Amino acid sequence: MRAANTLGVTQSAVSRAIGKLEVRIGIRLFHRTTRTVKLTAEGRQFYEEIAPLLDGIKNAVTSASGAGTSVKGHLRVNIDPLFSRLLIAPQIGKFLDRYPKLSLELVTRSLPGDLVSEGFDVGIRFGDPAPSSLVIRKLLETRILTVAAPGYIERFGRPSKPADLRDHDCLQFRNSATGQPYEWEFHRGRKVVPVKTNSQLMVTDAGTLLAACLAGAGIAQVMNLEIQPLLDSGKLIDLFPDWPDETFPLYMLYPSRTLPPAKLRVFIDFAQTVTGQCSDGAGNT
């Protein structure tokens, strides 16, 4: 009766379950009378052998259920290097102070890879993600600007329209997903103008692209997210402010929206807060 009450089932359901177990293992576990139920010698031995296993299962269930409400454990994040450096790193100390039982691993890489097979809890990547079973959330869209250093303009002149870029040295950035350089486009409302450009230099790192542009090596297309202070100080010049509508999205991806652990939920909230505070002129979503 006590076992049935604990499990929330009827006495007959408990009796049927015990009977099935006895048939399965081939021994009688209980002596049953109309008034009492007692373990047989074999039943007591069986219980003593499985008790440590039952305790282990109980501890595992307790630990797993606690992960749903308590922020603790190890969280692996596959994250874009630029986003990590610009927005996550400056705020990460406060985040970790808030959750002292959480350990965080930020793995910065140019390609997202396979989050699930590589053991990542969450990914944060620029660009439209490939179709998958992952949960996908857009964090923001940042404007793409075409910029040059004042030194470059003094040497080679300032292009007055996008088509003039054919006569300039335009620094190329390789798309790690395709192996090809990103194509240059200019957006104004629904109008999209592609421009074929030429360059002596192609890079795969956003920091190198920006440094080369600042040094006057050529014209670059970069995200407004990373260069607003350089525009404000005059170290870079937005060449085509009348073509303001090309944007590049940032997404968060994770395996399932069903019962995510607390450590993942708080990191999702953190990333959304950080991007929500970012003002890049494109309108965060």
Stockholm file with secondary structure:
# STOCKHOLM 1.0

chainA/1-285         MRAANTLGVTQSAVSRAIGKLEVRIGIRLFHRTTRTVKLTAEGRQFYEEIAPLLDGIKNAVTSASGAGTSVKGHLRVNIDPLFSRLLIAPQIGKFLDRYPKLSLELVTRSLPGDLVSEGFDVGIRFGDPAPSSLVIRKLLETRILTVAAPGYIERFGRPSKPADLRDHDCLQFRNSATGQPYEWEFHRGRKVVPVKTNSQLMVTDAGTLLAACLAGAGIAQVMNLEIQPLLDSGKLIDLFPDWPDETFPLYMLYPSRTLPPAKLRVFIDFAQTVTGQCSDGAGNT
#=GR chainA/1-285 SS CHHHHHHTSCHHHHHHHHHHHHHHHTSCCEEECSSCEEECHHHHHHHHHHHHHHHHHHHHHHHHHHHTTSCCEEEEEEECHHHIIIIIHHHHHHHHHHCTTEEEEEEECSSCCCTTTTTCSEEEEESCCCSCSSEEEEEEEEEEEEEECHHHHHHHCCCSSGGGGGGSBBCEEBCTTTSSBCCEEEEETTEEEEECCBCSCEESCHHHHHHHHHTTSCBEEEEHHHHHHHHHHTSSEESCTTCCCCEEEEEEEESCSSSCCHHHHHHHHHHHHHHHTCCCSSCCC
#=GC SS_cons         CHHHHHHTSCHHHHHHHHHHHHHHHTSCCEEECSSCEEECHHHHHHHHHHHHHHHHHHHHHHHHHHHTTSCCEEEEEEECHHHIIIIIHHHHHHHHHHCTTEEEEEEECSSCCCTTTTTCSEEEEESCCCSCSSEEEEEEEEEEEEEECHHHHHHHCCCSSGGGGGGSBBCEEBCTTTSSBCCEEEEETTEEEEECCBCSCEESCHHHHHHHHHTTSCBEEEEHHHHHHHHHHTSSEESCTTCCCCEEEEEEEESCSSSCCHHHHHHHHHHHHHHHTCCCSSCCC
//
